[in-house]
Amino acid sequence: MFLGLFRGYYWLYPKYFVSGESMNPTFWEQEIVQVKAHHDPKRFDVVVLHPPDDPQSLYLKRVIGLPEERIDYQNGCLFVNGRPIKDTFAEQTEDFVWTQITSKPIPKGYYFVLGDNRMISKDSRSFGLVSEKQILGIVKEGNTNK
């Protein structure tokens, strides 16, 4: 019975190896991350996802925009629906204006995600919004290889 519970836990809360530098300095190449939850990501949660333009790949990204929001970055500051929000990596983020993409907010069931290493990250700025179905889980924070 214990073996069944053990297998079930790791099936529900799998571990993944980090590949690439798009989440530096939070996570490093070959670091192991583990899913801690599967539903309802909050702003700044880090998620494992299948990107919309490459459903076979796995990406690790940070949730920035939630359903029914508009996201802007201006002069190193994150704005959500016009209000400034503290974002640790905002100073590294090039200016981004939501209304240049669409006049509508993020639809229900979708998220805007960015890598922490904003200068090199392939994220929602290039592949678009991520649906709930594409998010495999929310990972535990932390960097074990500092």
C-alpha positions as CSV (number, residue, x, y, z in Angstrom):
1,M,0.0,0.0,0.0
2,F,2.8,2.4,0.8
3,L,4.4,1.8,-2.5
4,G,1.1,2.6,-4.2
5,L,0.8,5.9,-2.3
6,F,4.4,6.7,-3.1
7,R,3.9,6.2,-6.8
8,G,0.7,8.1,-6.7
9,Y,2.3,11.1,-5.0
10,Y,5.1,11.3,-7.7
11,W,2.6,10.8,-10.5
12,L,0.4,13.7,-9.1
13,Y,3.4,15.9,-8.1
14,P,6.2,15.1,-10.6
15,K,9.7,16.5,-10.7
16,Y,11.3,18.2,-13.7
17,F,14.8,19.2,-14.8
18,V,15.3,22.8,-15.7
19,S,16.7,23.2,-19.2
20,G,17.9,26.6,-20.4
21,E,18.6,29.9,-18.8
22,S,15.2,31.7,-19.2
23,M,14.4,31.4,-15.4
24,N,17.9,32.5,-14.1
25,P,18.6,33.5,-11.4
26,T,15.6,31.8,-9.7
27,F,16.3,28.4,-11.3
28,W,19.5,27.1,-12.9
29,E,20.2,24.7,-15.7
30,Q,19.7,21.0,-14.6
31,E,18.1,22.1,-11.3
32,I,15.2,19.8,-10.2
33,V,11.8,21.4,-9.5
34,Q,8.7,19.7,-8.2
35,V,5.1,20.4,-8.9
36,K,3.3,21.4,-5.7
37,A,-0.2,22.1,-7.1
38,H,-2.1,21.8,-10.3
39,H,-4.9,24.4,-10.4
40,D,-5.5,28.1,-10.0
41,P,-2.1,29.7,-10.4
42,K,-1.7,33.1,-8.7
43,R,0.4,36.1,-9.9
44,F,4.1,35.3,-9.7
45,D,3.7,31.5,-9.3
46,V,6.1,29.6,-11.4
47,V,4.4,27.0,-13.6
48,V,5.4,24.1,-15.8
49,L,3.6,24.4,-19.2
50,H,3.4,23.3,-22.8
51,P,3.9,26.4,-24.9
52,P,1.1,27.0,-27.5
53,D,3.6,27.0,-30.4
54,D,5.3,23.7,-29.4
55,P,2.9,21.4,-27.4
56,Q,5.6,18.7,-27.1
57,S,8.0,21.0,-25.2
58,L,8.0,21.8,-21.5
59,Y,8.7,25.4,-20.3
60,L,9.1,26.8,-16.8
61,K,7.7,30.4,-16.6
62,R,6.3,32.9,-14.1
63,V,2.6,33.9,-14.2
64,I,2.3,37.7,-14.6
65,G,-1.1,38.3,-16.0
66,L,-4.3,36.6,-14.8
67,P,-7.7,36.3,-16.5
68,E,-9.6,39.6,-17.1
69,E,-6.4,41.7,-16.7
70,R,-4.4,44.0,-19.0
71,I,-0.6,44.0,-18.5
72,D,1.8,46.8,-19.3
73,Y,5.5,47.3,-18.6
74,Q,6.6,50.9,-18.7
75,N,10.0,52.3,-17.6
76,G,10.9,49.2,-15.6
77,C,7.5,48.9,-13.8
78,L,4.7,46.4,-14.1
79,F,1.2,47.8,-14.4
80,V,-1.9,45.6,-14.0
81,N,-5.1,47.2,-15.2
82,G,-3.3,50.6,-15.0
83,R,-2.1,50.1,-11.3
84,P,1.6,49.6,-10.5
85,I,2.5,46.2,-9.0
86,K,5.9,45.2,-7.6
87,D,7.7,42.8,-9.8
88,T,11.2,41.7,-8.9
89,F,12.2,41.4,-12.6
90,A,10.4,44.4,-14.0
91,E,13.6,46.5,-14.4
92,Q,14.8,43.8,-16.9
93,T,11.6,43.9,-18.9
94,E,11.4,45.9,-22.1
95,D,8.4,48.2,-22.4
96,F,5.3,46.3,-23.3
97,V,1.8,47.9,-23.9
98,W,-1.2,45.6,-23.9
99,T,-3.3,47.8,-26.1
100,Q,-0.8,47.4,-28.9
101,I,-1.8,43.7,-29.0
102,T,-5.5,43.9,-28.3
103,S,-8.2,46.0,-26.7
104,K,-9.6,43.1,-24.7
105,P,-8.3,41.8,-21.4
106,I,-6.8,38.3,-20.9
107,P,-9.7,35.9,-21.5
108,K,-11.0,33.6,-18.7
109,G,-8.9,30.4,-18.5
110,Y,-5.7,32.1,-19.9
111,Y,-2.5,33.5,-18.4
112,F,0.3,35.8,-19.5
113,V,3.7,34.3,-18.5
114,L,7.3,35.5,-18.6
115,G,10.7,34.0,-17.8
116,D,12.7,35.7,-15.0
117,N,15.6,36.2,-17.4
118,R,13.5,38.6,-19.5
119,M,16.2,39.5,-22.0
120,I,16.4,35.9,-23.4
121,S,13.2,34.3,-22.4
122,K,10.8,32.9,-25.0
123,D,7.4,33.5,-23.3
124,S,4.0,35.1,-23.8
125,R,5.6,38.0,-25.6
126,S,6.5,35.7,-28.4
127,F,4.1,32.7,-28.2
128,G,1.0,34.4,-26.7
129,L,-1.2,33.5,-23.8
130,V,-1.2,30.1,-22.1
131,S,-4.4,28.3,-21.4
132,E,-5.1,26.5,-18.1
133,K,-5.0,23.2,-20.0
134,Q,-1.4,23.9,-21.1
135,I,-0.3,24.4,-17.5
136,L,0.9,21.1,-16.0
137,G,1.4,22.4,-12.5
138,I,2.7,25.1,-10.1
139,V,6.3,24.4,-8.9
140,K,8.0,25.0,-5.5
141,E,10.1,28.1,-5.5
142,G,13.8,28.1,-4.6
143,N,17.2,27.7,-6.0
144,T,19.1,24.8,-4.6
145,N,22.3,25.4,-6.7
146,K,23.3,28.9,-5.5
